[in-house]
Amino acid sequence: MLQSLDTLGAGFQLASHDLDIRGAGNILGDEQSGHVREVGYELYQQMLEEAVAELKEGGETEMDGKWSPTISVGATVMIPEGYVPDLTVRMGLYRRLAELDTAQQIDAFGAELIDRFGKLPEEVEHLLKIVFVKALCRKANIEKLDAGPKGVVVQFRNKEFAAPSNLITWIGEQGSTAKIRPDQSIVLQRDYATSDKRLRGAAVIAQQLAKMVD
């Protein structure tokens, strides 16, 4: 299930031509953040975080010390009603997903879904992989990872990274395919024509950055 993401760093190829920075909308193409088909999981997290924030009377929207990175790959990410018809059960599954941190936990959750509801729809497979990428992003302090057909934009939470020297080395290794914007976000040129490629690419980048802070 997640094995395909675990080894994506192998053979990671760099493009040879320079990146023309024209703003997030242009580099990401037509499929940008806020994709309407992703609302299932993202809307649940937003609702839960807002409820927690209200209880804390204006405190930060974190759940038990967790914060939720924003991942956009233009893929359908949700538990379809046709797969799990009961709304209460679906919400409970989303709640459990928000607590998962490791590939082993996510794989076990996926196996449970197969046992209870049958073969995973594509939307659920994407969802499990997004949860895995989110866990990596939390480790690397990535607040937002936007992947579009022409590249990726990475933004760090509070503009902080735990291993800045490693990050500088990594950016240098990307050659002309990487740029740092004035807002300190990182732009990487990549050829991600499909949502599957964007999801895999997002996992590669998140894995590489997370390993720097081990």
C-alpha positions in Angstrom: 0.0 0.0 0.0 2.6 2.5 1.1 5.6 0.5 -0.1 5.6 2.3 -3.5 6.2 5.5 -1.6 8.9 4.2 0.7 11.4 3.7 -2.2 10.6 6.6 -4.3 13.9 8.4 -3.6 15.8 5.8 -5.7 16.7 7.1 -9.1 15.4 10.6 -8.3 16.2 12.6 -11.5 16.8 16.3 -11.8 15.7 18.4 -14.8 18.5 20.2 -16.6 16.9 23.5 -17.5 16.2 26.6 -15.4 13.0 27.4 -13.5 11.1 30.5 -14.6 9.4 31.7 -11.4 6.1 33.2 -12.3 4.2 32.8 -9.1 2.5 29.9 -7.4 -0.5 29.9 -9.7 1.6 29.6 -12.9 4.0 27.0 -11.7 1.4 24.8 -10.2 -0.9 25.0 -13.3 -4.6 24.7 -13.2 -4.9 22.3 -10.3 -4.0 24.3 -7.2 -4.6 24.1 -3.5 -8.2 23.9 -2.3 -9.1 21.2 -4.9 -12.9 20.6 -4.3 -12.6 16.9 -4.5 -10.2 16.8 -1.5 -12.8 18.3 0.9 -13.7 15.0 2.6 -10.6 14.6 4.8 -9.5 18.3 4.8 -13.0 19.5 5.8 -13.1 17.1 8.7 -9.7 18.2 9.9 -10.7 21.9 9.6 -13.9 21.4 11.5 -12.1 19.5 14.3 -9.3 22.1 14.6 -11.9 24.9 14.7 -13.8 23.2 17.4 -10.6 22.7 19.4 -9.6 26.3 18.9 -13.0 27.5 20.2 -12.6 25.4 23.3 -9.1 26.9 23.9 -10.6 30.4 23.4 -8.4 31.5 20.6 -5.4 29.2 21.1 -3.5 27.7 18.2 -5.4 25.1 16.1 -3.4 22.1 17.1 -4.7 18.7 18.3 -2.8 17.2 21.1 0.3 19.0 20.0 -0.3 18.1 16.3 -0.7 20.6 13.5 -2.0 19.8 10.1 0.1 20.5 7.0 -1.6 21.4 3.8 -0.9 19.0 1.0 -2.2 19.7 -2.5 -1.6 17.2 -5.4 -4.9 17.6 -7.4 -6.1 14.1 -6.5 -9.4 12.9 -5.1 -8.7 12.3 -1.3 -11.7 11.1 0.7 -13.7 8.1 1.9 -16.6 7.8 -0.6 -20.1 7.5 0.7 -20.5 4.5 -1.6 -17.6 2.7 0.2 -18.6 3.6 3.8 -22.3 4.6 3.6 -22.8 5.5 7.3 -21.7 9.1 8.0 -21.0 8.5 11.7 -18.6 5.6 10.7 -16.9 7.7 8.1 -16.3 10.6 10.5 -14.9 8.1 13.0 -12.5 6.8 10.4 -11.4 10.3 9.6 -10.8 10.9 13.3 -8.7 7.8 13.6 -6.7 8.7 10.5 -5.8 12.1 12.1 -4.0 10.2 14.9 -1.8 8.0 12.6 1.9 8.8 12.3 3.8 5.9 10.9 3.6 3.8 7.7 3.0 0.7 9.8 0.0 2.3 11.4 -1.4 3.5 8.1 -0.9 0.2 6.4 -2.7 -1.6 9.3 -5.6 0.9 9.0 -5.8 0.2 5.3 -5.9 -3.6 6.0 -8.7 -3.0 8.4 -10.7 -1.1 5.9 -10.3 -3.9 3.3 -11.4 -6.4 5.9 -14.5 -4.4 6.9 -15.5 -2.7 3.6 -13.7 -4.5 0.7 -11.1 -3.4 -1.8 -9.9 0.2 -1.3 -11.2 2.7 -3.9 -8.6 4.9 -5.5 -9.8 7.9 -3.4 -9.0 6.0 -0.2 -5.6 4.8 -1.5 -4.8 8.4 -2.2 -6.1 9.4 1.3 -3.8 6.9 3.1 -0.8 8.1 1.1 -1.7 11.8 1.9 -1.8 10.9 5.6 1.6 9.4 5.3 3.0 12.5 3.5 1.4 14.7 6.2 3.3 12.8 8.9 6.5 13.3 7.0 5.7 17.0 6.6 5.1 17.4 10.3 8.5 15.9 11.0 10.2 18.2 8.5 8.1 21.3 9.7 6.6 21.7 6.2 3.5 23.7 6.6 2.4 23.6 3.0 3.4 21.4 0.0 1.8 22.3 -3.3 2.5 20.0 -6.2 1.3 20.9 -9.7 2.1 19.7 -13.2 5.2 21.8 -13.5 6.6 21.7 -10.0 6.4 21.9 -6.3 6.3 24.7 -3.7 7.4 24.0 -0.2 6.7 26.3 2.7 8.0 25.8 6.2 6.1 26.5 9.3 7.2 29.8 10.9 9.9 29.7 8.1 12.0 27.4 10.3 13.9 24.2 9.5 15.7 22.1 12.1 18.8 21.5 10.0 19.4 24.6 7.9 22.9 23.6 6.8 21.5 20.3 5.4 18.7 22.2 3.7 21.2 24.6 2.0 23.2 21.6 0.8 20.1 19.8 -0.5 18.9 22.9 -2.4 22.4 23.3 -4.0 22.2 19.7 -5.1 19.0 20.4 -7.0 21.0 22.8 -9.3 19.0 25.1 -11.5 15.7 23.3 -10.8 15.4 24.8 -7.3 14.9 28.5 -6.3 14.2 30.2 -3.0 11.6 32.9 -3.1 11.6 36.1 -1.1 9.1 34.6 1.3 11.6 31.8 1.9 9.5 29.1 0.3 11.3 26.7 -2.0 10.2 26.2 -5.6 11.3 23.0 -7.4 10.7 22.3 -11.1 9.4 18.9 -11.8 7.4 17.1 -14.5 4.3 15.8 -12.8 1.7 15.4 -15.5 -0.7 13.3 -13.4 -2.0 13.4 -9.9 -0.3 10.0 -9.2 3.1 11.5 -10.2 2.4 14.6 -8.0 1.6 12.4 -5.0 4.7 10.3 -5.5 6.8 13.4 -6.0 5.4 15.0 -2.9 6.3 11.9 -0.9 9.9 11.9 -2.3 10.4 15.5 -1.3 8.8 15.1 2.1 10.9 12.0 2.8 14.2 13.7 1.8 13.5 16.7 4.0 12.3 14.6 6.9 15.5 12.5 6.8 17.6 15.7 7.2 16.2 16.2 10.8 16.6 12.6 12.0 
